[in-house]
Amino acid sequence: MRIEINRNSHISINQQIYENISDRIRSGTLIEEERLPSVRGLAKQLGVSFLTIVRVYDLLEKNELIIRIQGKGTFVKTSSFSKSKVDEEENNFQWQISIPDYLPRKQFATYYDSFENSIQFSIAAISPSLLPTRYLEKEIQLVLQKDPSILAKYGPVQGDKELRQAMCEQLRKQNVYVNDQDIIITNGTQQGIDLVSRTFLGPGDIVVVESPTYPAALDTFRARGATIIPVPLDTSGIRMDFLLNICEVHKPKLIYTIPNFQNPTGIVLAQERREQLLTLAQEHQIIIVEDDPWSEVFFDVKPPLPIKSMDTNGFVIYLKGLSKTLVPGCRIGLLAANGTLLTRLLASKVNADLGSPLLTQKAILPFFYSKRMENHLEKLRSTLKLRRDKVLMYLQTYMPKEIQWIEPAGGLNIWLSIPPGWDTNHLLLKCQKENIFFLPGSACFAGEPENNHLRLNFSYVEDDMLDNGVLNLSKITDEYLNSAPSQRQTPNS
């Protein structure tokens, strides 16, 4: 088990080790009943004292994440622990535990899997029936008819020049004035986050994130050994008073933000705070990574312009994906940056994949050169607003009174909170028995999670399943909140 320890961090060594192991357990990277290293073995491997690991294991056991069996060892605990694996003398795969990895957790992937005949409130995506897949199919056929040799070509590492030029025109509509040399075509926004991380982050570097935030970004930052400092949100976005103090004390290298219809809360960062955030970054020489997955999916009023639109000195790396709203199967996004930040990111792109597929880049070009994209987005906004309103109506009517939620003005998700002391991970287990899935809020927090939240996506489930899905979720939630107090414990499966 490889754990990066930052001995200069404000976070204690005990806490760093505890958070790393607890993240692995909660996300399933360490599987049920898996044997953990011995206290002495882990202490020697990490170069820390025996007592440090004793304290870490004590805390893990206190929080019901592990179980220690005299004479057998320490194991990942489950809700119904069995000694089946413990008593096995031989295990063909037991040797694998000695191979270190660089995966702190797989929180996002754990809840993003698709299950047949299930109601998927967990996937922050748009139903395929609402996307122009037939049109894209025809465009791919046309591209191949015009130039079959495209299948034998590598595209430019930075991305197809014509597509980058078209993206520049789109960005100018949001007052983001970059040229095609400032853009890298990525395999979705997630690759953009990964490129930034592998280029600029290493063990001990400090990343500031909104709390809660996008789980896969947390996973990526952790995989680089970065120290993540969360900053709470209010109704206007990230709390600048907290952020100012963090910047003065800890000197972060990077701030990751989702200003428009934030994932998972749906909150919009106020214009004044966007200006304050950019000023703060300039004063402290901090990179801002602005993730913009669905700003065009607004229901009433357009959100403010991107932070990148105010950036004249290259402090903002802007990420925009087309996967969510247009063509998920093509996995196309853009990264816009300036100066040497862009140059270094392009070098990382070379190392990552030598460039994104050329066929899909050429296939989506017609969307930019006609009104088709504009018409598609207009219809999409109308449809998703109807779905959001329907879900909110059902929540208001059928959810227990103790449940609270944030009404999103755009985006794809609704952030719900149940009373403190109850755990949406446990609620999820009950919902899964009825083939209902959502994302537990614990996946969206760095460090120790808040367990009484969940993210409910209203854009992926088809209309004919949406009603029953929310009704059944409300019913199961009501039954859960009326269950015995012992049911509040956190499951570790």
Buried (B, 14 or more C-beta within 10 A) or exposed (E): BEBBBBEEBEBEBBBBBBBBBBBBBBBBBBEBBBBBBEBEEBBEBBEBEEEBBBBBBBBBBEBEBBBBEEEEBBBBBBEEBEEEBBEEEEEEEEEEBEEEEEEBBBBBBBBBEEEEEBBBBBBBBBBEEBBBEEBBEEBBEEBBEEEEEBEEEEBBBBBBBBBBBBBBEBBEEBEBEBEBEBBBBBBBBBBBBBBBBBBBBEEBBBBBBBBBBBBBBBBBBBBBBBBBBBBEBEEBBBBBEBBBEBBEEBEBBBBBBBBBBBBBBBBBBBBEBBEBBBEBBBEBEBBBBBBBBBBBBBBEEEBBBBBBBBBEEBBBBBBBBBBBBBBBEBBBBBBBBBEEBBEBBBEBBEEBEEBBBBBBBBBBBBBBEEEBBEEBBEEBBEBBBEBBEBBBEBBEEBBBEEBEBBEBBBBBBBBBBBEEEBBBBBBBBBBBEBBBBBBBBBBBBBBBBBBBBBBBBBBBBBEEBBEBBBBBBBBBBBEBBEEEEEBBEBBBE
